[in-house]
């Protein structure tokens, strides 16, 4: 009976190799996605800096306009 149980639990080598290839493919995709996240985080940081700069510029411009002058 032990022989039949062992035979039932073993898998063909091709299936194991396919699983290993799948693991490598998933790891490669994970590395790609992590790199994409890093790129997006960097883009976000740059955009936040630009928003902050434009906010400061807007405040400086508003401070230069005399009160009571309509800008619309």
Rosetta silent file (secondary structure, phi, psi, omega in degrees, C-alpha in Angstrom):
SEQUENCE: XXXXXXXXXXXXXXXXXXXXXXXXXXXXXXXXXXXXXXXXXXXXXXXXXXXXXXXXXXXXXXXXXXXXXXXX
SCORE:     score description
SCORE:     0.000 S_00000001
   1 L     0.000  -35.704  179.822    0.000    0.000    0.000 S_00000001
   2 H   -61.306  -35.400 -179.519    2.865    2.409    0.705 S_00000001
   3 H   -65.604  -43.111  179.270    4.062    2.024   -2.868 S_00000001
   4 H   -66.028  -38.924  179.128    0.678    3.031   -4.300 S_00000001
   5 H   -64.216  -43.822  178.898    0.412    6.023   -1.974 S_00000001
   6 H   -63.500  -42.630  179.720    3.874    7.243   -2.995 S_00000001
   7 H   -64.209  -36.755 -179.298    3.043    6.782   -6.653 S_00000001
   8 H   -70.710  -29.704 -177.650   -0.193    8.712   -6.242 S_00000001
   9 H   -86.259  -21.778 -178.733    1.587   11.637   -4.567 S_00000001
  10 L   -77.008  151.551 -179.413    4.452   11.942   -7.013 S_00000001
  11 L  -119.643  152.352  177.229    4.083   14.225  -10.016 S_00000001
  12 L   -61.862  147.503 -178.308    5.618   13.990  -13.447 S_00000001
  13 H   -58.140  -36.907 -179.405    8.842   15.942  -13.864 S_00000001
  14 H   -60.579  -39.045  178.703    7.323   18.092  -16.623 S_00000001
  15 H   -65.770  -40.969  179.230    4.674   19.389  -14.215 S_00000001
  16 H   -64.266  -43.422  179.051    7.313   20.267  -11.633 S_00000001
  17 H   -64.142  -37.293  176.229    9.378   22.070  -14.279 S_00000001
  18 H   -63.003  -40.900  178.816    6.248   23.968  -15.369 S_00000001
  19 H   -63.380  -41.701  178.934    5.663   25.008  -11.767 S_00000001
  20 H   -63.914  -42.911  178.036    9.264   26.236  -11.477 S_00000001
  21 H   -62.529  -40.327  177.448    8.864   28.194  -14.716 S_00000001
  22 H   -61.727  -41.443  178.978    5.626   29.674  -13.355 S_00000001
  23 H   -62.489  -44.119  178.989    7.427   30.741  -10.171 S_00000001
  24 H   -63.627  -40.532  178.234   10.157   32.420  -12.217 S_00000001
  25 H   -63.749  -44.280  179.064    7.541   34.165  -14.363 S_00000001
  26 H   -64.659  -39.582  178.414    5.672   35.381  -11.280 S_00000001
  27 H   -64.921  -40.986  178.202    8.890   36.627   -9.675 S_00000001
  28 H   -62.746  -42.758  178.442    9.811   38.517  -12.862 S_00000001
  29 H   -65.080  -38.742  177.675    6.338   40.083  -12.956 S_00000001
  30 H   -62.669  -43.368  177.354    6.644   41.023   -9.278 S_00000001
  31 H   -61.940  -41.505  179.611    9.983   42.769   -9.969 S_00000001
  32 H   -62.743  -44.260 -179.169    8.402   44.607  -12.922 S_00000001
  33 H   -67.014  -38.637  177.405    5.458   45.737  -10.814 S_00000001
  34 H   -63.402  -40.869  177.431    7.705   46.889   -7.967 S_00000001
  35 H   -63.811  -39.457  178.369    9.740   48.953  -10.439 S_00000001
  36 H   -64.412  -41.240  177.863    6.510   50.434  -11.803 S_00000001
  37 H   -62.013  -43.705  179.195    5.398   51.360   -8.268 S_00000001
  38 H   -61.747  -41.858  178.967    8.754   53.079   -7.636 S_00000001
  39 H   -63.462  -43.652  179.631    8.413   55.027  -10.905 S_00000001
  40 H   -66.034  -37.842  177.111    4.863   56.078  -10.026 S_00000001
  41 H   -63.681  -39.904  177.466    5.935   57.139   -6.525 S_00000001
  42 H   -65.236  -43.783  176.659    8.685   59.279   -8.052 S_00000001
  43 H   -59.210  -42.039  179.364    6.193   60.822  -10.503 S_00000001
  44 H   -62.517  -43.235  179.922    3.857   61.554   -7.598 S_00000001
  45 H   -60.912  -44.659  179.526    6.667   63.226   -5.643 S_00000001
  46 H   -62.838  -44.196  179.105    7.542   65.451   -8.620 S_00000001
  47 H   -64.086  -38.451  177.851    3.896   66.396   -9.145 S_00000001
  48 H   -64.525  -38.098  176.729    3.475   67.229   -5.451 S_00000001
  49 H   -63.744  -41.516  179.547    6.538   69.492   -5.664 S_00000001
  50 H   -64.968  -41.891  177.937    5.041   71.242   -8.708 S_00000001
  51 H   -61.762  -43.434  179.534    1.694   71.722   -6.938 S_00000001
  52 H   -63.199  -42.679  178.937    3.470   73.197   -3.908 S_00000001
  53 H   -61.611  -48.047 -179.395    5.500   75.531   -6.133 S_00000001
  54 H   -64.648  -34.711  175.879    2.415   76.719   -8.013 S_00000001
  55 H   -62.661  -43.259  177.362    0.582   77.219   -4.722 S_00000001
  56 H   -64.409  -42.727  178.732    3.412   79.450   -3.478 S_00000001
  57 H   -60.694  -42.494  179.554    3.442   81.355   -6.782 S_00000001
  58 H   -62.815  -44.702  179.503   -0.317   81.893   -6.559 S_00000001
  59 H   -63.790  -40.160  178.247   -0.068   83.202   -3.010 S_00000001
  60 H   -64.463  -40.776  179.424    2.763   85.563   -3.984 S_00000001
  61 H   -65.701  -43.381  178.164    0.740   86.832   -6.947 S_00000001
  62 H   -61.891  -36.142 -178.971   -2.340   87.357   -4.786 S_00000001
  63 H   -67.863  -27.710 -178.240   -0.227   89.283   -2.259 S_00000001
  64 H   -81.085  -22.390 -177.752    0.934   91.672   -5.027 S_00000001
  65 L   -79.458  126.859  178.891   -2.593   92.515   -6.255 S_00000001
  66 L   -60.383  145.629  178.821   -4.030   95.543   -4.439 S_00000001
  67 L   -64.792  144.194  177.735   -7.106   94.831   -2.326 S_00000001
  68 L    89.793  -12.905  178.470  -10.389   95.734   -3.919 S_00000001
  69 L   -82.336  124.584 -178.713   -9.093   95.189   -7.468 S_00000001
  70 L   -78.089  132.211  179.566  -11.327   92.733   -9.286 S_00000001
  71 L  -107.124    4.024 -177.749   -9.452   89.942  -11.064 S_00000001
  72 L  -102.380    0.000    0.000  -12.473   88.328  -12.696 S_00000001
